[in-house]
Amino acid sequence: MSFPQSQYLSILTHAPAEQVKQTAEALLNSLGDITVLVNRTGLVMLPYTDTVKGSRFHLGEVLVSESRVRIGAGTEGYAACLGRDLEQSLAIALIDAALQADIATESLTAFVTAQANAQREADAALLHEVEKTRVELETF
C-alpha cells in the first residue's frame, strides 16, 4: 500500500461521502463476518495553537461520527468524521479494516489515490482563485 494509515484515513474523510459508501458497499461480500463495535456521534474538543505565542487552547466543540468495526479473524478498522453521517464513518472503518487485512488492496489503493489526486487538484484550483485576489501595495 502506498499510503500510511493516517494519510488514507484523512483522504477518505475528505472524499465525497456517497463515493466512499459505494466503495464500502462493494466490499461487503469479501469481508466475512462484520462486528460493529462503535457507531456513534459525539462532541470532541477542537485544539488550536496560537500562532504568536505558540500556546495551545481549545476553540470549542465539534460534532463527529465515530465507527469501529471488526472483520473476519479480528482485524479492526476505525474512522472519525466531522458531522453526523454515521454511514460515512462506518464505510471508512470498513475500508480501513479491509486495507489492514489486505482485502481488495489494489482496488482500494486505486480509489484512495484517485481521491487524493482529486483533492490535490481542488486545492490547487482554489489556491489559483485566491491568488487572483492578491493585492500588492507599495509603501514609501
Protein Blocks (a to p, Z undefined) as FASTA:
>chain_A
ZZdfklmmmmmmmpcfklmmmmmmmmmmmnopaddfbdcddddddddddfklopacdfbd
cddddddddehjhpacddddedjbfklmmmmmmmmmmmmnopaklmmmmmmmmmmmmmmm
mmmmmmmmmmmmpccdddZZ
